[in-house]
């Protein structure tokens, strides 16, 4: 299933990691310093209902949804550039593989997955060009008719930060994170431009006590 991508793909990936003041690289360093981020999983998104066939989670982090009771025993690949030899994921399911890689250059074969999940990842990638690289890589590894489950942060009160390219850098004690703040039409347009048919778009709130800060767009789409 592992595939070594060509020099052109590697060049595109490297460019995206280094543009906009290395915004994406700085974001990765932040999450390496916050290894327990999203460890408890999502309350507003039931990931387990999408676990069907061969599943790839791009930017999986700790994949907190695996801590819940699930009878899923199919192939599940958790992929994240923050993984190292010491990474451990608590899980209550069987056939799980951890892969240290990123969504800009997925080292997996064409049409090798039935479902790709990517939650709270796309908004960290600067520029439409690079986000399309990410989405087209996901499209490449999905089978025809395969399902994409995607979420991005959609706060009604945006955090303050330094404007960089088409987003902002938000800084804290652990470091910097880049965010691109989507509108719903823009997100649909980018996903469709990557070769998908959008099936459903909804907004979900992760913490009802802080709805302005924890609102997300949840999108499902099918590879055309």
TORVEXTOR-483658 format. One record per residue (C-alpha): residue in three letters; chain; x, y, z. Coordinates in steps of 0.2 Angstrom, whole numbers, always signed. Layout:
<sites>
{volo: ala, gulum: A, X: X, Y: Y, Z: Z};
...
</sites>
This chain:
<sites>
{volo: unk, gulum: A, X: +0, Y: +0, Z: +0};
{volo: unk, gulum: A, X: +15, Y: +12, Z: +3};
{volo: unk, gulum: A, X: +19, Y: +22, Z: -12};
{volo: unk, gulum: A, X: +34, Y: +34, Z: -15};
{volo: unk, gulum: A, X: +28, Y: +49, Z: -24};
{volo: unk, gulum: A, X: +38, Y: +58, Z: -38};
{volo: unk, gulum: A, X: +49, Y: +73, Z: -37};
{volo: unk, gulum: A, X: +35, Y: +85, Z: -43};
{volo: unk, gulum: A, X: +24, Y: +80, Z: -29};
{volo: unk, gulum: A, X: +38, Y: +82, Z: -16};
{volo: unk, gulum: A, X: +42, Y: +99, Z: -23};
{volo: unk, gulum: A, X: +24, Y: +105, Z: -21};
{volo: unk, gulum: A, X: +24, Y: +98, Z: -3};
{volo: unk, gulum: A, X: +40, Y: +107, Z: +2};
{volo: unk, gulum: A, X: +34, Y: +123, Z: -5};
{volo: unk, gulum: A, X: +19, Y: +123, Z: +5};
{volo: unk, gulum: A, X: +28, Y: +119, Z: +21};
{volo: unk, gulum: A, X: +40, Y: +134, Z: +18};
{volo: unk, gulum: A, X: +28, Y: +148, Z: +12};
{volo: unk, gulum: A, X: +20, Y: +162, Z: +22};
{volo: unk, gulum: A, X: +34, Y: +163, Z: +35};
{volo: unk, gulum: A, X: +34, Y: +143, Z: +37};
{volo: unk, gulum: A, X: +16, Y: +145, Z: +44};
{volo: unk, gulum: A, X: +13, Y: +127, Z: +42};
{volo: unk, gulum: A, X: +29, Y: +121, Z: +50};
{volo: unk, gulum: A, X: +26, Y: +132, Z: +65};
{volo: unk, gulum: A, X: +9, Y: +125, Z: +67};
{volo: unk, gulum: A, X: +16, Y: +107, Z: +67};
{volo: unk, gulum: A, X: +29, Y: +112, Z: +80};
{volo: unk, gulum: A, X: +14, Y: +119, Z: +91};
{volo: unk, gulum: A, X: +5, Y: +102, Z: +90};
{volo: unk, gulum: A, X: +21, Y: +92, Z: +94};
{volo: unk, gulum: A, X: +22, Y: +102, Z: +110};
{volo: unk, gulum: A, X: +3, Y: +99, Z: +114};
{volo: unk, gulum: A, X: +2, Y: +80, Z: +111};
{volo: unk, gulum: A, X: -14, Y: +78, Z: +121};
{volo: unk, gulum: A, X: -24, Y: +90, Z: +110};
{volo: unk, gulum: A, X: -41, Y: +82, Z: +105};
{volo: unk, gulum: A, X: -36, Y: +66, Z: +115};
{volo: unk, gulum: A, X: -54, Y: +65, Z: +122};
{volo: unk, gulum: A, X: -61, Y: +65, Z: +104};
{volo: unk, gulum: A, X: -75, Y: +76, Z: +97};
{volo: unk, gulum: A, X: -91, Y: +78, Z: +106};
{volo: unk, gulum: A, X: -100, Y: +86, Z: +91};
{volo: unk, gulum: A, X: -94, Y: +74, Z: +78};
{volo: unk, gulum: A, X: -98, Y: +55, Z: +79};
{volo: unk, gulum: A, X: -83, Y: +49, Z: +69};
{volo: unk, gulum: A, X: -87, Y: +31, Z: +72};
{volo: unk, gulum: A, X: -102, Y: +30, Z: +61};
{volo: unk, gulum: A, X: -90, Y: +34, Z: +46};
{volo: unk, gulum: A, X: -79, Y: +19, Z: +50};
{volo: unk, gulum: A, X: -83, Y: +8, Z: +35};
{volo: unk, gulum: A, X: -71, Y: -2, Z: +24};
{volo: unk, gulum: A, X: -53, Y: +4, Z: +22};
{volo: unk, gulum: A, X: -52, Y: +21, Z: +32};
{volo: unk, gulum: A, X: -38, Y: +34, Z: +32};
{volo: unk, gulum: A, X: -38, Y: +48, Z: +45};
{volo: unk, gulum: A, X: -27, Y: +62, Z: +38};
{volo: unk, gulum: A, X: -20, Y: +73, Z: +53};
{volo: unk, gulum: A, X: -27, Y: +60, Z: +65};
{volo: unk, gulum: A, X: -17, Y: +66, Z: +81};
{volo: unk, gulum: A, X: -23, Y: +56, Z: +96};
{volo: unk, gulum: A, X: -39, Y: +50, Z: +87};
{volo: unk, gulum: A, X: -49, Y: +51, Z: +103};
{volo: unk, gulum: A, X: -64, Y: +43, Z: +95};
{volo: unk, gulum: A, X: -55, Y: +26, Z: +96};
{volo: unk, gulum: A, X: -56, Y: +27, Z: +115};
{volo: unk, gulum: A, X: -75, Y: +25, Z: +113};
{volo: unk, gulum: A, X: -83, Y: +8, Z: +112};
{volo: unk, gulum: A, X: -83, Y: +3, Z: +94};
{volo: unk, gulum: A, X: -84, Y: -14, Z: +86};
{volo: unk, gulum: A, X: -75, Y: -8, Z: +70};
{volo: unk, gulum: A, X: -62, Y: -21, Z: +64};
{volo: unk, gulum: A, X: -58, Y: -15, Z: +47};
{volo: unk, gulum: A, X: -42, Y: -7, Z: +41};
{volo: unk, gulum: A, X: -39, Y: +10, Z: +49};
{volo: unk, gulum: A, X: -23, Y: +21, Z: +45};
{volo: unk, gulum: A, X: -20, Y: +35, Z: +57};
{volo: unk, gulum: A, X: -8, Y: +47, Z: +48};
{volo: unk, gulum: A, X: +0, Y: +63, Z: +56};
{volo: unk, gulum: A, X: +17, Y: +72, Z: +54};
{volo: unk, gulum: A, X: +18, Y: +74, Z: +73};
{volo: unk, gulum: A, X: +20, Y: +55, Z: +76};
{volo: unk, gulum: A, X: +36, Y: +48, Z: +81};
{volo: unk, gulum: A, X: +43, Y: +31, Z: +88};
{volo: unk, gulum: A, X: +36, Y: +35, Z: +105};
{volo: unk, gulum: A, X: +18, Y: +39, Z: +99};
{volo: unk, gulum: A, X: +4, Y: +29, Z: +107};
{volo: unk, gulum: A, X: -14, Y: +29, Z: +103};
{volo: unk, gulum: A, X: -27, Y: +22, Z: +115};
{volo: unk, gulum: A, X: -39, Y: +11, Z: +105};
{volo: unk, gulum: A, X: -53, Y: -1, Z: +107};
{volo: unk, gulum: A, X: -53, Y: -8, Z: +90};
{volo: unk, gulum: A, X: -42, Y: -19, Z: +80};
{volo: unk, gulum: A, X: -33, Y: -16, Z: +64};
{volo: unk, gulum: A, X: -25, Y: +1, Z: +66};
{volo: unk, gulum: A, X: -9, Y: +7, Z: +58};
{volo: unk, gulum: A, X: +1, Y: +23, Z: +63};
{volo: unk, gulum: A, X: +9, Y: +32, Z: +49};
{volo: unk, gulum: A, X: +21, Y: +47, Z: +51};
{volo: unk, gulum: A, X: +16, Y: +57, Z: +35};
{volo: unk, gulum: A, X: +6, Y: +73, Z: +30};
{volo: unk, gulum: A, X: -8, Y: +76, Z: +18};
{volo: unk, gulum: A, X: +2, Y: +86, Z: +6};
{volo: unk, gulum: A, X: +11, Y: +71, Z: +0};
{volo: unk, gulum: A, X: +2, Y: +55, Z: +5};
{volo: unk, gulum: A, X: +14, Y: +40, Z: +3};
{volo: unk, gulum: A, X: -1, Y: +28, Z: -1};
{volo: unk, gulum: A, X: -7, Y: +20, Z: -17};
{volo: unk, gulum: A, X: -20, Y: +28, Z: -28};
{volo: unk, gulum: A, X: -38, Y: +22, Z: -24};
{volo: unk, gulum: A, X: -33, Y: +12, Z: -9};
{volo: unk, gulum: A, X: -46, Y: +19, Z: +4};
{volo: unk, gulum: A, X: -65, Y: +19, Z: +5};
{volo: unk, gulum: A, X: -66, Y: +33, Z: +17};
{volo: unk, gulum: A, X: -55, Y: +48, Z: +22};
{volo: unk, gulum: A, X: -57, Y: +58, Z: +38};
{volo: unk, gulum: A, X: -49, Y: +74, Z: +41};
{volo: unk, gulum: A, X: -55, Y: +85, Z: +55};
{volo: unk, gulum: A, X: -48, Y: +102, Z: +60};
{volo: unk, gulum: A, X: -33, Y: +101, Z: +48};
{volo: unk, gulum: A, X: -37, Y: +110, Z: +31};
{volo: unk, gulum: A, X: -39, Y: +127, Z: +40};
{volo: unk, gulum: A, X: -20, Y: +126, Z: +45};
{volo: unk, gulum: A, X: -14, Y: +126, Z: +27};
{volo: unk, gulum: A, X: -10, Y: +143, Z: +20};
{volo: unk, gulum: A, X: -15, Y: +148, Z: +2};
{volo: unk, gulum: A, X: -29, Y: +140, Z: -9};
{volo: unk, gulum: A, X: -15, Y: +132, Z: -20};
{volo: unk, gulum: A, X: -8, Y: +122, Z: -6};
{volo: unk, gulum: A, X: -25, Y: +117, Z: +1};
{volo: unk, gulum: A, X: -30, Y: +111, Z: -16};
{volo: unk, gulum: A, X: -14, Y: +100, Z: -16};
{volo: unk, gulum: A, X: -20, Y: +93, Z: +1};
{volo: unk, gulum: A, X: -38, Y: +90, Z: -6};
{volo: unk, gulum: A, X: -32, Y: +82, Z: -22};
{volo: unk, gulum: A, X: -20, Y: +70, Z: -13};
{volo: unk, gulum: A, X: -35, Y: +64, Z: -3};
{volo: unk, gulum: A, X: -45, Y: +63, Z: -19};
{volo: unk, gulum: A, X: -31, Y: +52, Z: -26};
{volo: unk, gulum: A, X: -31, Y: +39, Z: -13};
{volo: unk, gulum: A, X: -50, Y: +37, Z: -12};
{volo: unk, gulum: A, X: -59, Y: +24, Z: -23};
{volo: unk, gulum: A, X: -72, Y: +31, Z: -35};
{volo: unk, gulum: A, X: -87, Y: +35, Z: -25};
{volo: unk, gulum: A, X: -76, Y: +36, Z: -9};
{volo: unk, gulum: A, X: -82, Y: +47, Z: +5};
{volo: unk, gulum: A, X: -73, Y: +62, Z: +12};
{volo: unk, gulum: A, X: -77, Y: +68, Z: +30};
{volo: unk, gulum: A, X: -70, Y: +85, Z: +33};
{volo: unk, gulum: A, X: -71, Y: +99, Z: +46};
{volo: unk, gulum: A, X: -64, Y: +116, Z: +48};
{volo: unk, gulum: A, X: -65, Y: +129, Z: +62};
{volo: unk, gulum: A, X: -79, Y: +142, Z: +59};
{volo: unk, gulum: A, X: -79, Y: +154, Z: +74};
{volo: unk, gulum: A, X: -91, Y: +168, Z: +74};
{volo: unk, gulum: A, X: -78, Y: +178, Z: +85};
{volo: unk, gulum: A, X: -62, Y: +176, Z: +76};
{volo: unk, gulum: A, X: -46, Y: +176, Z: +87};
{volo: unk, gulum: A, X: -34, Y: +190, Z: +85};
{volo: unk, gulum: A, X: -17, Y: +187, Z: +77};
{volo: unk, gulum: A, X: -4, Y: +192, Z: +64};
{volo: unk, gulum: A, X: -11, Y: +192, Z: +47};
{volo: unk, gulum: A, X: +0, Y: +181, Z: +36};
{volo: unk, gulum: A, X: -5, Y: +176, Z: +18};
{volo: unk, gulum: A, X: -23, Y: +172, Z: +18};
{volo: unk, gulum: A, X: -25, Y: +169, Z: +36};
{volo: unk, gulum: A, X: -18, Y: +173, Z: +54};
{volo: unk, gulum: A, X: -5, Y: +167, Z: +65};
{volo: unk, gulum: A, X: -12, Y: +164, Z: +83};
{volo: unk, gulum: A, X: +1, Y: +164, Z: +96};
{volo: unk, gulum: A, X: +1, Y: +156, Z: +114};
{volo: unk, gulum: A, X: +14, Y: +150, Z: +126};
{volo: unk, gulum: A, X: +16, Y: +134, Z: +116};
{volo: unk, gulum: A, X: +19, Y: +142, Z: +100};
{volo: unk, gulum: A, X: +11, Y: +148, Z: +84};
{volo: unk, gulum: A, X: -4, Y: +141, Z: +74};
{volo: unk, gulum: A, X: -9, Y: +147, Z: +57};
{volo: unk, gulum: A, X: -28, Y: +148, Z: +53};
{volo: unk, gulum: A, X: -37, Y: +151, Z: +37};
{volo: unk, gulum: A, X: -55, Y: +156, Z: +41};
{volo: unk, gulum: A, X: -67, Y: +149, Z: +28};
{volo: unk, gulum: A, X: -84, Y: +154, Z: +23};
{volo: unk, gulum: A, X: -96, Y: +139, Z: +18};
{volo: unk, gulum: A, X: -96, Y: +144, Z: +0};
{volo: unk, gulum: A, X: -77, Y: +145, Z: -1};
{volo: unk, gulum: A, X: -75, Y: +128, Z: +7};
{volo: unk, gulum: A, X: -88, Y: +120, Z: -5};
{volo: unk, gulum: A, X: -79, Y: +128, Z: -20};
{volo: unk, gulum: A, X: -62, Y: +121, Z: -15};
{volo: unk, gulum: A, X: -68, Y: +104, Z: -11};
{volo: unk, gulum: A, X: -78, Y: +103, Z: -28};
{volo: unk, gulum: A, X: -62, Y: +110, Z: -37};
{volo: unk, gulum: A, X: -52, Y: +95, Z: -30};
{volo: unk, gulum: A, X: -64, Y: +83, Z: -39};
{volo: unk, gulum: A, X: -78, Y: +80, Z: -26};
{volo: unk, gulum: A, X: -97, Y: +81, Z: -26};
{volo: unk, gulum: A, X: -102, Y: +89, Z: -9};
{volo: unk, gulum: A, X: -116, Y: +79, Z: -1};
{volo: unk, gulum: A, X: -119, Y: +89, Z: +15};
{volo: unk, gulum: A, X: -113, Y: +104, Z: +24};
{volo: unk, gulum: A, X: -118, Y: +108, Z: +42};
{volo: unk, gulum: A, X: -112, Y: +118, Z: +57};
{volo: unk, gulum: A, X: -108, Y: +109, Z: +73};
{volo: unk, gulum: A, X: -104, Y: +117, Z: +90};
{volo: unk, gulum: A, X: -91, Y: +107, Z: +101};
{volo: unk, gulum: A, X: -94, Y: +116, Z: +117};
{volo: unk, gulum: A, X: -112, Y: +123, Z: +120};
{volo: unk, gulum: A, X: -105, Y: +134, Z: +133};
{volo: unk, gulum: A, X: -94, Y: +143, Z: +121};
{volo: unk, gulum: A, X: -103, Y: +142, Z: +104};
{volo: unk, gulum: A, X: -95, Y: +157, Z: +96};
{volo: unk, gulum: A, X: -78, Y: +150, Z: +99};
{volo: unk, gulum: A, X: -81, Y: +131, Z: +96};
{volo: unk, gulum: A, X: -92, Y: +132, Z: +80};
{volo: unk, gulum: A, X: -85, Y: +121, Z: +65};
{volo: unk, gulum: A, X: -91, Y: +117, Z: +48};
{volo: unk, gulum: A, X: -93, Y: +98, Z: +45};
{volo: unk, gulum: A, X: -93, Y: +93, Z: +26};
{volo: unk, gulum: A, X: -96, Y: +76, Z: +18};
{volo: unk, gulum: A, X: -92, Y: +74, Z: +0};
{volo: unk, gulum: A, X: -90, Y: +60, Z: -13};
{volo: unk, gulum: A, X: -76, Y: +57, Z: -25};
{volo: unk, gulum: A, X: -82, Y: +59, Z: -43};
</sites>
